[in-house]
Every structure is written in C-alpha cells, then in structure tokens.
Amino acid sequence: MELALWLLLTTFIVEAVGWIGSDVLANLVYTPFAPAGKAQKQQKAEILKLRAELAATSSQDEFSKWARIRRKLDKAVQDLDASNSGSTAQRQQFASNFKRALWVLTTVIPFIISSYHRKSPVLYLPRGWFGPLGWWLSLPSAPAGAVAVTVWTMACRRTIQSVKAAVSELVPTPVERTAQQFAAEQAKAASVEKLKVGVTASGSEEKVRDEL
C-alpha cells in the first residue's frame, strides 16, 4: 500500500507540474529569492522621488538645482536599466536550470521508480474480479493476480485527469470568469440602452398628444 500511495503522489506531482507550467513555477520560485529584487525596488523608489523633486523644481528660476536633479535622475535610470538587463539574464539562466530540474523530477525519477519496482506488486485484487482478462493488470513483470506499477500509474493518471476535468467544469478559469463578467456588463448596458430608448419614445408620444 505504501508503494501505491507513493506512485499516486508522484503521478499527482507530474500532472500538477504539467497543469501549472514550468515557466509559471520558475517565476514563482525565482521572484522571492531574486538577488537584485530588493535593489531594484530601491532604485525605482529613488527614481520616483527624483522625478517628484524635478517636477517641483523650476528649470528657469532654479536651473542649477534642476540640472543637478536631472543628472541624478538620468544616472538612476541608467543604473536601473543595467540592473534589469543583468536580472533578465539571471532569470533566463535560472529558468533553464529549473526546467532541467523539473524534467528530472517529472520524467527521470518516475522512470527509475517504475523500473526499480517493475516486478513489485502494487496490490492484489480478489481472485476472479476480471476473469480471464486479469492477467494484463500484472504486465509487464508483476506476479499473477497483482496490479503492476505501470497499470497503477496509468490508472492514477486517468483518475487525476478526470478529477481535474470535473473541477474545471465547476470552477471557471480566470479567462472564462473575465469573459462572463464582460458578457454580463454588455447585457446590462444593452438593457439600459433599451430602457432609455423606451423612455424617450414614451416621452415623444406624450409630447405629440399634448400638442394635439
């Protein structure tokens, strides 16, 4: 039973990585530990401060002060651009290494586990459950009457995918939720427009009656 739970957990991790995406996971892991993240925040805050000071300083009445702030602002923007360039290169390198690690986690490790336990029974089924077709559950190398690792992994994957599909139908994705909100707003706007047209038409009829 421990082997069955371990294979279920491994399959779930593999499927979850595929659903979320390696790029999203790389960004989630990289952002909190980015070496230049804190420094870039300080640089952006400094740029905003200098821009506010520059806007509050007259270039005609206080030209020397304005020029000094302008030089500081240009230097801060250049430093931020250089930091962003270095950060982009570091992020790309991290993403490449992270994807390699994910490939090992989701491909190599499951293959090693399946190969190592290819002759191990995951669990035994009661005799006669599948009749003469029960032999294929033990393929390729598990004992007769047992469920093999490959068959159990396939069953876990199908079950997890079915659960995901059922949950996806009940819970809309952010894109679907945005589309639904947009459609509701459009329908509401159309209803208001029809109401305005109806009120205008009623007012015109009343005006004609008064004139008659």
C-alpha positions in Angstrom: 0.0 0.0 0.0 2.9 2.4 0.6 4.1 1.8 -2.9 0.6 2.6 -4.2 0.4 5.9 -2.3 4.0 6.8 -3.4 3.1 6.2 -7.0 -0.1 8.2 -6.6 1.8 11.2 -5.1 4.4 11.0 -7.8 1.8 11.0 -10.6 0.0 13.9 -9.0 3.2 15.9 -8.9 3.9 15.2 -12.5 0.4 16.2 -13.6 0.4 19.3 -11.4 3.6 20.5 -13.0 2.1 20.0 -16.4 -1.0 21.9 -15.5 0.7 24.9 -13.9 3.6 25.1 -16.4 7.3 25.2 -15.9 7.5 28.9 -16.7 5.0 29.9 -14.1 6.7 27.7 -11.5 10.1 29.1 -12.4 8.8 32.7 -11.8 7.1 31.7 -8.5 10.4 30.2 -7.2 12.7 32.9 -8.6 10.9 36.0 -7.5 11.2 35.7 -3.7 14.9 34.9 -3.9 15.9 37.2 -6.8 19.3 38.7 -5.8 18.5 42.1 -7.5 14.9 42.3 -6.5 15.3 44.4 -3.4 17.9 46.7 -5.0 15.6 47.3 -8.0 12.8 48.3 -5.7 15.1 50.8 -4.0 16.2 52.1 -7.4 12.6 52.5 -8.6 11.7 54.3 -5.4 14.7 56.6 -5.8 13.6 57.4 -9.4 10.1 58.3 -8.3 11.5 60.6 -5.7 13.8 62.3 -8.1 11.0 62.7 -10.6 8.8 64.3 -8.0 11.7 66.7 -7.0 12.3 67.5 -10.6 8.7 68.3 -11.2 8.6 70.6 -8.2 11.7 72.5 -9.3 11.6 75.3 -11.9 14.1 74.9 -14.7 14.2 78.7 -15.1 14.3 80.0 -11.6 16.4 77.2 -10.1 18.3 75.9 -13.1 21.4 74.7 -11.2 19.3 72.7 -8.8 17.1 71.4 -11.6 20.2 70.3 -13.6 21.6 68.5 -10.6 18.4 66.6 -10.0 18.2 65.8 -13.7 21.7 64.3 -13.8 20.9 62.2 -10.7 17.6 61.0 -12.4 19.4 60.1 -15.6 22.1 58.2 -13.7 19.4 56.3 -11.7 17.5 55.4 -14.8 20.7 54.1 -16.4 21.6 52.0 -13.3 18.0 50.6 -13.3 18.3 49.6 -17.0 21.6 47.9 -16.4 20.2 46.1 -13.4 17.2 45.0 -15.4 19.5 43.6 -18.1 21.5 41.6 -15.6 18.4 40.4 -13.8 16.9 39.2 -17.1 20.0 37.2 -17.9 20.0 35.7 -14.4 16.2 34.9 -14.7 16.7 33.2 -18.0 19.6 31.1 -16.6 17.6 30.2 -13.6 14.6 29.2 -15.7 16.8 27.0 -17.9 18.3 25.2 -14.8 14.9 25.0 -13.2 13.3 23.3 -16.2 16.1 20.8 -16.3 15.4 20.0 -12.6 11.7 19.7 -13.4 12.4 17.3 -16.2 14.5 15.1 -13.9 11.6 15.3 -11.3 8.8 14.5 -13.7 10.5 12.2 -16.2 13.7 10.6 -14.9 12.6 9.9 -11.3 9.2 8.3 -12.3 11.0 6.1 -14.9 13.6 5.0 -12.2 10.8 4.2 -9.8 8.8 2.2 -12.4 11.9 0.3 -13.5 13.0 -0.5 -9.9 9.5 -1.7 -8.9 8.6 -3.4 -12.2 8.4 -6.8 -10.5 6.8 -5.5 -7.3 3.0 -5.9 -6.8 1.3 -2.6 -6.0 -1.7 -4.5 -4.6 -3.5 -7.8 -5.1 -7.1 -8.0 -6.4 -9.6 -10.6 -5.3 -9.5 -13.7 -7.5 -11.9 -13.7 -10.4 -12.6 -9.9 -10.5 -11.6 -9.5 -14.1 -11.9 -13.2 -15.1 -9.6 -14.3 -17.9 -8.6 -10.6 -18.6 -7.0 -10.1 -15.2 -3.6 -11.2 -16.4 -3.0 -7.9 -18.2 -3.1 -6.0 -14.9 0.2 -7.6 -13.9 2.0 -6.6 -17.1 4.9 -6.4 -17.7 6.6 -8.2 -14.8 4.4 -8.2 -11.7 3.2 -11.5 -10.2 0.0 -13.0 -11.5 -3.1 -11.6 -9.8 -1.4 -8.4 -8.8 -1.6 -4.8 -10.2 1.7 -3.8 -11.8 3.4 -0.4 -11.4 2.7 0.7 -15.0 -1.0 -0.2 -14.8 -1.4 1.5 -11.4 0.4 4.6 -12.6 -1.9 4.8 -15.7 -5.0 4.4 -13.5 -3.8 7.2 -11.2 -3.1 9.5 -14.1 -6.5 8.9 -15.7 -8.3 9.4 -12.3 -6.4 12.7 -11.6 -7.2 14.0 -15.1 -10.9 13.1 -14.7 -11.0 14.9 -11.4 -9.3 18.0 -12.9 -11.8 18.0 -15.8 -14.7 17.8 -13.4 -13.3 20.6 -11.2 -12.6 22.8 -14.3 -16.2 22.5 -15.4 -17.4 23.6 -11.9 -14.9 26.3 -11.4 -14.3 28.7 -14.3 -10.8 29.8 -15.2 -9.8 33.5 -14.8 -10.2 33.9 -18.6 -13.6 32.4 -18.5 -14.6 34.4 -15.5 -13.5 37.6 -17.2 -15.4 36.7 -20.3 -18.5 36.0 -18.2 -18.2 39.4 -16.5 -17.8 41.2 -19.8 -20.8 39.4 -21.2 -22.9 40.4 -18.2 -21.8 44.0 -18.4 -22.6 44.1 -22.1 -26.1 42.6 -21.4 -26.7 45.2 -18.7 -25.6 48.0 -20.9 -27.9 46.8 -23.7 -30.8 46.6 -21.2 -30.2 50.2 -20.0 -30.0 51.4 -23.6 -33.3 49.7 -24.5 -34.8 51.3 -21.4 -33.6 54.7 -22.4 -35.0 54.3 -25.9 -38.3 53.2 -24.5 -38.5 56.2 -22.1 -37.6 58.5 -25.0 -40.2 57.0 -27.2 -42.8 57.3 -24.4 -41.9 60.9 -23.9 -42.2 61.7 -27.6 -45.7 60.1 -27.7 -46.8 62.2 -24.7 -45.5 65.4 -26.3 -47.4 64.6 -29.5 -50.6 64.0 -27.6 -50.2 67.3 -25.7 -49.7 69.2 -29.0 -52.8 67.6 -30.4 
